[in-house]
């Protein structure tokens, strides 16, 4: 249903009193929303690493027999969404280099691999068909083979990694977590009895009754082994958390940088109500991510809230279908309208974001077909105008509707009576973190990590600036007086 998707999620656990493979299964199950194409778990018993991975959902890939056979005291796991043209099956994580005693999982993306490639080639390591995660594992493994302890091998390799990364790597005795100096992708540490857990999101800690301790800090390395846990700062932290974690990617029951995602999404609805207080008959969310915002928008303006778009819970996110025709069918399969509730009503439809616009177009059309009198589209984030390079699958910039069309043109394409985006200031206010700590590149084109060779993929001379998507000249009284809705 989206054309902007998180590429993966990672999970790790250390503790000899646990059934680590089973707890990893449950941890990955809680992270399934971050990747639905493939999954893998690697377990170490102190002598060898046992790894199992395959394409499919978490509850499809692992059997009781598989989980029971993977015994040890530490494990790492991964859920994957990939756009790799060579096929998902070739790049399922954990990565386990040949003839090695390490395994690695990675959430994020390195837009530039030039330094990494040059280093591996200088060591006569064949990198043909390798992705960024596999090259990271090869670099670390190279130093391990040279006799370095795992944490020292990680420290030696760290400067070669240019981009966004939250990484777990283990050998036979240690588990190491590292995060890029900007902390673009979320990464949390939890405590479970006498052991430790790591996860892309804290929601997986709730699943296994672990306690959230804190975030892995940007630029930090955390080492866990039988001697205990310790950390070391490998790079000066320059925090730039991806703002889209709060908008769409993260589960609402996750806490990121001290902010509960559900509460942030509630506040985006309040901000929308302040910026665009429409006079309509009902508020309808696009499930599920926009439900908190739509609910708070309706509550603040005293407008009836209706779940009039019914989601089929047994249909997985349709972005895993590469074919546009199948994607359109997926929207119809996933959302049904409550026609008697909608008929004759003026509706405020609220969604978290718009990427290509094709899904939004179909939803608006379905509401009209159900008998809606007016459909006013409100979006809980600013226009997505730039592609991501730090671990999110985005369309090429030419396929981002806000990069090629003005607000009136988007409204016309989608077919809504009127249309409004939450301002960037409004979104940042709802999150409650300092603006300088957030990566807003998909909205502003300000990339905190140098794109190097991929910079040519971004157009910065767009016809419409961000301010043109937020018309402040009307003010609240314009909406309250309902002078006109379709002011384009």
C-alpha angles and dihedrals in degrees: 000000000000134000092201112069141168110246101215153333131225135207133184138178136188124190133106092216093064138083088236098184092053093047089048089054091055092043092053091045088060089051095048091113089067095060134004106174104074144352141194142183128201121195129191123204094183095266106051141007116239113200131187124179139155144154118279141058122315094255090049100048103050126061127191088253092054095048093046092051094056104080126169146102101265136033143175127202141186142199115203141209111176140174093192109146091214090066137264096262092064095058108037114142149260089076112219112183115217116270091009139121098216137087127196138193124191136193112192138032139265107222089191122043097165095111092044093048093048092051095048092047090050087057092050093247114153108233098176112143092001121140125212095271092052092049090050089054092048092052093051092044091052091061092043089055088051089060101263120142111250095255091049091048088053092049091051092049098042097086089058093062110092112181143028117331143157105182138182119193128174141179129183097300112015140054116206127192123194134177130193116257092254096050092220095163120049119252127176138189121216137185124227113181104295094344139076134232133196128199144167086236134023092228088084089059090059090053093058096033094250123150120241108236105175145297123290097250121240108269093013130132118204119194124196125185138134089289090063136255129311138161139212131191108236097178138016107270116245101173116213107156114190105258091211091072087075095040100050123330105067125073113252092240093058122102115215122184089345094307121116105224093219092057092048091053090048089055093050087062091052090050091050089052090053093048100038114019099179124190103228139142098244145357119232125187127211099236136273115000097036096050097095092048094046091048094052092043090054093044094051094049094039093239122146113262117216133183089214095151107072117205122214101228093202095062113089121221106293095222087090087072108086095196118087092214090055090046090057091049088050092059091054091047094047104046129042125182127232095227099188090053093048101041114116094357132130104229136200104207113198126197133168098237146340121228114162094359096224095108092046089050091054094047093051090048091050090054091052090048088053089057104265113164095206133003117202112189119213122182124205093217140038122271115292101234104155134051123246124239102178105079107309126107108231129167119252111281093254088062095053104100095212091053093058105029137052121234093264089049092050091049090051092048093050092043097228123151089234136348137209137182124206109247120249089241089053093051093047090048090053092052093050098212124119110272091235090063094059131081106223097169096129089060103032107023090236104139113193094196117057111254092205109178093013095057089096089068092069127080112204098175096079119167093234127046123215093259091061089068093060113057107196095173095090100055128190095298090061091061096041093052090047091217090165136338104198095055094161 
